[in-house]
């Protein structure tokens, strides 16, 4: 047992560090006051836009969804700018998830273990654009799952990036323009 610990001590530290980082970022994201974040984004204008992109990228390392930020940006800047920010920001988040998956694959020595997966899971077409696009459409954590698995399976970065960007663009259009339409509908009933 001691031999195993000594030979894998570096991997154990990397896994512990990665888990600690994920827990810390998740706790930070969950405990932040969204109202305070909205004030900062509005107060600093163009710097607020950069801040929102940074927040999107951070959310990629957490289970916290980014849709509320997209809806806020729609009310602050309009749906077109919100679509652009959400597409770029969620693509940054997807790349964060992809690189986390790549580190997990490196730490777990996945390439050597892949051939021994049950149910021929090693034969899944993870690098297929169809899988990358359709997998992101799964409700809940489909996008995060596809991103991490793509990193673990070492999907080519270009294929991963363009499929993530296309999927994020479609999602951003739905959330921003859907939210904008809903807001206009609500306001029409109020006035």
C-alpha positions as a Markdown table, in Angstrom:
| # | Residue | x | y | z |
|---|---|---|---|---|
| 1 | Unk | 0.0 | 0.0 | 0.0 |
| 2 | Unk | 2.8 | 2.4 | 0.9 |
| 3 | Unk | 4.5 | 1.7 | -2.5 |
| 4 | Unk | 1.3 | 2.6 | -4.3 |
| 5 | Unk | 1.0 | 5.9 | -2.3 |
| 6 | Unk | 4.6 | 6.8 | -2.9 |
| 7 | Unk | 4.3 | 6.2 | -6.7 |
| 8 | Unk | 1.0 | 8.0 | -7.0 |
| 9 | Unk | 1.6 | 10.8 | -4.5 |
| 10 | Unk | 1.9 | 13.4 | -7.3 |
| 11 | Unk | -1.4 | 12.3 | -8.8 |
| 12 | Unk | -3.1 | 12.3 | -5.4 |
| 13 | Unk | -1.9 | 15.9 | -4.8 |
| 14 | Unk | -3.1 | 17.0 | -8.2 |
| 15 | Unk | -6.6 | 15.4 | -7.7 |
| 16 | Unk | -6.8 | 17.0 | -4.2 |
| 17 | Unk | -5.8 | 20.4 | -5.6 |
| 18 | Unk | -8.3 | 20.2 | -8.5 |
| 19 | Unk | -11.1 | 19.1 | -6.1 |
| 20 | Unk | -10.3 | 21.9 | -3.7 |
| 21 | Unk | -10.3 | 24.5 | -6.5 |
| 22 | Unk | -13.7 | 23.2 | -7.8 |
| 23 | Unk | -15.2 | 23.3 | -4.3 |
| 24 | Unk | -13.9 | 26.8 | -3.6 |
| 25 | Unk | -15.1 | 28.3 | -6.9 |
| 26 | Unk | -18.5 | 26.6 | -6.5 |
| 27 | Unk | -18.9 | 27.9 | -3.0 |
| 28 | Unk | -17.8 | 31.4 | -4.1 |
| 29 | Unk | -20.3 | 31.4 | -7.0 |
| 30 | Unk | -23.2 | 30.1 | -4.9 |
| 31 | Unk | -22.7 | 32.6 | -2.1 |
| 32 | Unk | -22.3 | 35.7 | -4.2 |
| 33 | Unk | -25.0 | 38.3 | -4.2 |
| 34 | Unk | -26.3 | 38.5 | -7.7 |
| 35 | Unk | -27.6 | 42.0 | -7.0 |
| 36 | Unk | -24.1 | 43.2 | -6.1 |
| 37 | Unk | -22.8 | 41.7 | -9.3 |
| 38 | Unk | -25.5 | 43.4 | -11.3 |
| 39 | Unk | -24.6 | 46.8 | -9.7 |
| 40 | Unk | -20.9 | 46.3 | -10.6 |
| 41 | Unk | -21.6 | 45.4 | -14.2 |
| 42 | Unk | -23.9 | 48.4 | -14.7 |
| 43 | Unk | -21.7 | 50.8 | -12.8 |
| 44 | Unk | -18.5 | 50.1 | -14.8 |
| 45 | Unk | -20.0 | 50.0 | -18.3 |
| 46 | Unk | -17.4 | 48.5 | -20.6 |
| 47 | Unk | -15.4 | 47.1 | -17.7 |
| 48 | Unk | -18.6 | 45.5 | -16.6 |
| 49 | Unk | -18.8 | 43.7 | -19.9 |
| 50 | Unk | -15.3 | 42.3 | -19.3 |
| 51 | Unk | -16.4 | 41.4 | -15.8 |
| 52 | Unk | -19.4 | 39.5 | -17.1 |
| 53 | Unk | -17.2 | 37.5 | -19.5 |
| 54 | Unk | -14.9 | 36.6 | -16.5 |
| 55 | Unk | -18.0 | 35.5 | -14.5 |
| 56 | Unk | -19.1 | 33.3 | -17.4 |
| 57 | Unk | -15.7 | 31.7 | -17.5 |
| 58 | Unk | -15.8 | 31.1 | -13.7 |
| 59 | Unk | -19.2 | 29.6 | -13.9 |
| 60 | Unk | -17.8 | 27.0 | -16.2 |
| 61 | Unk | -15.9 | 25.5 | -13.2 |
| 62 | Unk | -19.1 | 25.3 | -11.1 |
| 63 | Unk | -22.5 | 23.7 | -11.3 |
| 64 | Unk | -24.1 | 27.2 | -11.2 |
| 65 | Unk | -26.0 | 27.9 | -14.4 |
| 66 | Unk | -25.3 | 31.1 | -16.4 |
| 67 | Unk | -28.8 | 31.8 | -17.7 |
| 68 | Unk | -29.6 | 34.4 | -14.9 |
| 69 | Unk | -26.6 | 36.4 | -15.9 |
| 70 | Unk | -27.7 | 36.2 | -19.6 |
| 71 | Unk | -31.2 | 37.5 | -18.6 |
| 72 | Unk | -29.6 | 40.3 | -16.6 |
| 73 | Unk | -27.4 | 41.3 | -19.5 |
| 74 | Unk | -30.5 | 41.3 | -21.7 |
| 75 | Unk | -32.2 | 43.8 | -19.5 |
| 76 | Unk | -29.0 | 45.9 | -19.1 |
| 77 | Unk | -27.7 | 46.0 | -22.7 |
| 78 | Unk | -30.5 | 44.5 | -24.9 |
| 79 | Unk | -30.8 | 41.1 | -26.4 |
| 80 | Unk | -28.3 | 41.4 | -29.2 |
| 81 | Unk | -25.4 | 42.4 | -26.9 |
| 82 | Unk | -26.5 | 39.8 | -24.4 |
| 83 | Unk | -26.4 | 37.1 | -27.1 |
| 84 | Unk | -22.8 | 38.1 | -28.1 |
| 85 | Unk | -21.7 | 38.2 | -24.4 |
| 86 | Unk | -23.4 | 34.9 | -23.6 |
| 87 | Unk | -22.0 | 33.1 | -26.6 |
| 88 | Unk | -18.4 | 34.3 | -26.0 |
| 89 | Unk | -18.7 | 33.9 | -22.2 |
| 90 | Unk | -20.3 | 30.4 | -22.3 |
| 91 | Unk | -17.6 | 29.4 | -24.9 |
| 92 | Unk | -15.0 | 30.5 | -22.4 |
| 93 | Unk | -16.8 | 28.5 | -19.7 |
| 94 | Unk | -16.9 | 25.5 | -22.1 |
| 95 | Unk | -13.1 | 25.8 | -22.7 |
| 96 | Unk | -12.6 | 26.0 | -18.9 |
| 97 | Unk | -14.6 | 22.7 | -18.5 |
| 98 | Unk | -12.7 | 21.2 | -21.4 |
| 99 | Unk | -9.3 | 21.9 | -19.9 |
| 100 | Unk | -10.5 | 20.6 | -16.5 |
| 101 | Unk | -11.5 | 17.4 | -18.2 |
| 102 | Unk | -8.1 | 17.2 | -19.9 |
| 103 | Unk | -6.4 | 17.5 | -16.5 |
| 104 | Unk | -8.7 | 14.8 | -15.1 |
| 105 | Unk | -7.7 | 12.5 | -18.1 |
| 106 | Unk | -4.0 | 13.2 | -17.5 |
| 107 | Unk | -4.2 | 12.6 | -13.8 |
| 108 | Unk | -6.2 | 9.4 | -14.2 |
| 109 | Unk | -4.0 | 8.1 | -17.0 |
| 110 | Unk | -7.2 | 7.8 | -19.1 |
| 111 | Unk | -5.6 | 6.8 | -22.4 |
| 112 | Unk | -4.2 | 3.6 | -20.9 |
| 113 | Unk | -7.5 | 2.8 | -19.2 |
| 114 | Unk | -9.8 | 3.7 | -22.1 |
| 115 | Unk | -9.5 | 0.3 | -23.8 |
| 116 | Unk | -10.9 | -1.5 | -20.7 |
| 117 | Unk | -14.1 | 0.5 | -20.4 |
| 118 | Unk | -17.3 | -1.6 | -20.2 |
| 119 | Unk | -20.0 | -1.7 | -22.9 |
| 120 | Unk | -17.5 | -0.6 | -25.6 |
| 121 | Unk | -17.6 | 3.0 | -24.2 |
| 122 | Unk | -14.1 | 3.4 | -25.7 |
| 123 | Unk | -15.8 | 3.3 | -29.2 |
| 124 | Unk | -18.1 | 6.2 | -28.6 |
| 125 | Unk | -17.7 | 8.9 | -31.2 |
| 126 | Unk | -16.9 | 11.6 | -28.6 |
| 127 | Unk | -15.0 | 13.7 | -31.2 |
| 128 | Unk | -18.0 | 13.6 | -33.7 |
| 129 | Unk | -19.5 | 17.0 | -34.3 |
| 130 | Unk | -23.0 | 15.4 | -34.1 |
| 131 | Unk | -22.2 | 14.0 | -30.6 |
| 132 | Unk | -20.7 | 17.3 | -29.4 |
| 133 | Unk | -23.8 | 19.3 | -30.6 |
| 134 | Unk | -26.5 | 16.9 | -29.6 |
| 135 | Unk | -24.9 | 16.1 | -26.2 |
| 136 | Unk | -25.0 | 19.8 | -25.3 |
| 137 | Unk | -28.8 | 19.9 | -25.9 |
| 138 | Unk | -29.4 | 17.5 | -23.0 |
| 139 | Unk | -31.2 | 19.4 | -20.3 |
| 140 | Unk | -29.4 | 20.0 | -17.0 |
| 141 | Unk | -25.7 | 19.2 | -17.2 |
| 142 | Unk | -25.5 | 18.1 | -20.8 |
| 143 | Unk | -23.1 | 20.9 | -21.8 |
| 144 | Unk | -20.9 | 20.4 | -18.8 |
| 145 | Unk | -20.8 | 16.6 | -19.3 |
| 146 | Unk | -19.9 | 17.0 | -23.0 |
| 147 | Unk | -17.2 | 19.5 | -22.1 |
| 148 | Unk | -15.5 | 17.5 | -19.4 |
| 149 | Unk | -15.7 | 14.2 | -21.4 |
| 150 | Unk | -14.3 | 16.0 | -24.5 |
| 151 | Unk | -11.3 | 17.1 | -22.4 |
| 152 | Unk | -10.8 | 13.6 | -21.0 |
| 153 | Unk | -11.1 | 12.0 | -24.5 |
| 154 | Unk | -8.8 | 14.7 | -25.9 |
| 155 | Unk | -11.1 | 15.8 | -28.6 |
| 156 | Unk | -9.3 | 18.1 | -31.1 |
| 157 | Unk | -9.6 | 21.7 | -29.8 |
| 158 | Unk | -10.8 | 23.2 | -33.1 |
| 159 | Unk | -13.7 | 20.7 | -33.4 |
| 160 | Unk | -14.6 | 21.1 | -29.8 |
| 161 | Unk | -14.5 | 24.9 | -30.0 |
| 162 | Unk | -16.6 | 25.5 | -33.1 |
| 163 | Unk | -19.3 | 23.0 | -31.9 |
| 164 | Unk | -19.3 | 24.6 | -28.4 |
| 165 | Unk | -19.6 | 28.1 | -30.0 |
| 166 | Unk | -22.4 | 27.1 | -32.3 |
| 167 | Unk | -24.3 | 25.4 | -29.5 |
| 168 | Unk | -23.7 | 28.4 | -27.2 |
| 169 | Unk | -24.9 | 30.8 | -29.8 |
| 170 | Unk | -28.2 | 28.9 | -30.3 |
| 171 | Unk | -28.7 | 28.7 | -26.5 |
| 172 | Unk | -27.9 | 32.4 | -26.0 |
| 173 | Unk | -30.4 | 33.4 | -28.7 |
| 174 | Unk | -33.1 | 31.4 | -27.0 |
| 175 | Unk | -32.4 | 32.7 | -23.5 |
| 176 | Unk | -31.8 | 36.4 | -24.4 |
| 177 | Unk | -34.6 | 36.8 | -27.0 |
| 178 | Unk | -36.9 | 34.6 | -25.1 |
| 179 | Unk | -36.3 | 36.5 | -21.9 |
| 180 | Unk | -36.6 | 39.8 | -23.7 |
| 181 | Unk | -39.9 | 38.8 | -25.2 |
| 182 | Unk | -41.2 | 37.6 | -21.9 |
| 183 | Unk | -40.1 | 40.9 | -20.2 |
| 184 | Unk | -41.9 | 42.9 | -22.9 |
| 185 | Unk | -45.0 | 40.8 | -22.4 |
| 186 | Unk | -45.0 | 41.3 | -18.7 |
| 187 | Unk | -44.4 | 45.1 | -19.1 |
| 188 | Unk | -47.3 | 45.3 | -21.6 |
| 189 | Unk | -49.7 | 43.9 | -18.9 |
| 190 | Unk | -48.3 | 46.3 | -16.3 |
| 191 | Unk | -48.8 | 49.4 | -18.4 |
